[in-house]
Amino acid sequence: MSTVPGPLVLIEPYAHRGGGHHQHALASLAATGASLVVAPAGLSEALGPLARSGARVAATPDGAAARFLLAAARAAERVSATGRRAFASRRWPRPVRRLPHQITLLARCLTEAACLRTARRLAPRAAAVVILSASDALHGMAAVLGGVPHLRFVHELVTTEDRPVRWLGRLAGRGEKQVVALCPTAAVRDRITAAFLRLPSEVRAFAVDDGRRLTDVERDSGRTAFTIPSDATAVCVVGGWWPYKDIATVDAALARLTAPLHVLVCGTPLDDAVLARWHRLPHVRLHTVPGAVTDQVLRLVYGAADAALVARHPGVGKESGLVMDAARLGVPLLVSQHDPTLTARLAGQPWVRSFPAGDACALAEALDKLSTEAPARPGPSAPAVLDLYPAAEQAAFLTDTYARLIKECR
């Protein structure tokens, strides 16, 4: 029987969502060689070229066990959605309001297990099996139900396990020996380790470098697309306005500007009331691209900007896809000092300007200075500052780590 390893199996439960950090990593890794992409809800339009790149795509469960698990996951999702509507009021006790979120954790586990079962049937001798956007709970249960050792990128710890979910986790505790959690930052790893004492974990950046830096033509095209004069100053605010992003500080800073500034905003969700306020500010020229955007449009947005603006609340330690984008594409960065580890990594970099997290006055001053003291563009060595690896190197790391895991499981 042949011992030649099979494809790199990439499981992405959220491949159907348009645009974003995770989809870029999926497409880049899938292009490194023979690969099987398991996408239980299909692919977004932005990932259409992936299916034409030679990667095999499994958009439906394969086998009776996988079909049963995915059907159970979708039933649990419906129950969770109903529960969130029914128990939304704060009149309900906190444990009751948290119940739908616990059911969501179970639904995610069942979805992962269905994908693992599919991978087991379609690629029994996989070079590696990796869940790119894994749930932050029930790690061992996914391995036990899925029947496959695997690597799982846990991007952050969001939902606390209540007693029933903790009980399920202990019931499948042996499955944690069949898993390696890959945490994009040390802060995430520390939280995962504290919550799951027996779960093996490693720190590894999730984002990958595809080597496609912005060209001068793309920069000129970006300015033309958004009708921004070549001598004007522009920043981009990319991605949905999630709770960990400090849009309030950006809002206050823009109101304090003393020099004209073009602001490009794209992503979802956005706050229309805030955008309307920015439209009325005397020194702001606002350009918006709402909703999920394709990689081509995103490159135009970054290309038009003199700097990418990243503002987060103090203490947020998850990986920033926007910071990685800046290094990968060659875009100067204006970033809050929200994460001491990230701040230390970026200290002294000529392509970075930082400001104290939550300090609107400091941010306004930094934005005003962009027209006269623009930071340099990141050079080819910038990705290494953030441990941002080429896609082929990341694939090799995943394969080597998986081989060690399989050896330990025997």
HELIX and SHEET records of a PDB file:
HELIX    1   1 HIS A   21  ALA A   30  1                                  10    
HELIX    2   2 GLU A   45  LEU A   47  5                                   3    
HELIX    3   3 GLY A   48  ALA A   51  1                                   4    
HELIX    4   4 ALA A   64  ALA A   86  1                                  23    
HELIX    5   5 ARG A   94  LEU A  122  1                                  29    
HELIX    6   6 HIS A  139  GLY A  146  1                                   8    
HELIX    7   7 ARG A  163  LEU A  171  1                                   9    
HELIX    8   8 GLY A  173  GLN A  178  5                                   6    
HELIX    9   9 ALA A  186  ALA A  195  1                                  10    
HELIX   10  10 ASP A  216  ALA A  225  1                                  10    
HELIX   11  11 ILE A  247  LEU A  254  1                                   8    
HELIX   12  12 ASP A  272  ARG A  280  1                                   9    
HELIX   13  13 ASP A  295  ALA A  304  1                                  10    
HELIX   14  14 GLY A  321  LEU A  329  1                                   9    
HELIX   15  15 PRO A  340  LEU A  346  1                                   7    
HELIX   16  16 ALA A  360  LYS A  369  1                                  10    
HELIX   17  17 ALA A  382  VAL A  385  1                                   4    
HELIX   18  18 ALA A  391  CYS A  409  1                                  19    
SHEET    1   A 7 ARG A  56  ALA A  58  0                                        
SHEET    2   A 7 SER A  35  VAL A  38  1                                        
SHEET    3   A 7 LEU A   8  ILE A  11  1                                        
SHEET    4   A 7 ALA A 128  ILE A 131  1                                        
SHEET    5   A 7 HIS A 150  PHE A 153  1                                        
SHEET    6   A 7 VAL A 179  CYS A 183  1                                        
SHEET    7   A 7 SER A 201  VAL A 203  1                                        
SHEET    1   B 2 VAL A 208  ASP A 209  0                                        
SHEET    2   B 2 TYR A 389  PRO A 390  1                                        
SHEET    1   C 6 VAL A 284  PRO A 290  0                                        
SHEET    2   C 6 LEU A 261  GLY A 267  1                                        
SHEET    3   C 6 ALA A 234  VAL A 238  1                                        
SHEET    4   C 6 ALA A 307  VAL A 310  1                                        
SHEET    5   C 6 LEU A 333  SER A 336  1                                        
SHEET    6   C 6 VAL A 352  PHE A 355  1                                        
END                                                                             
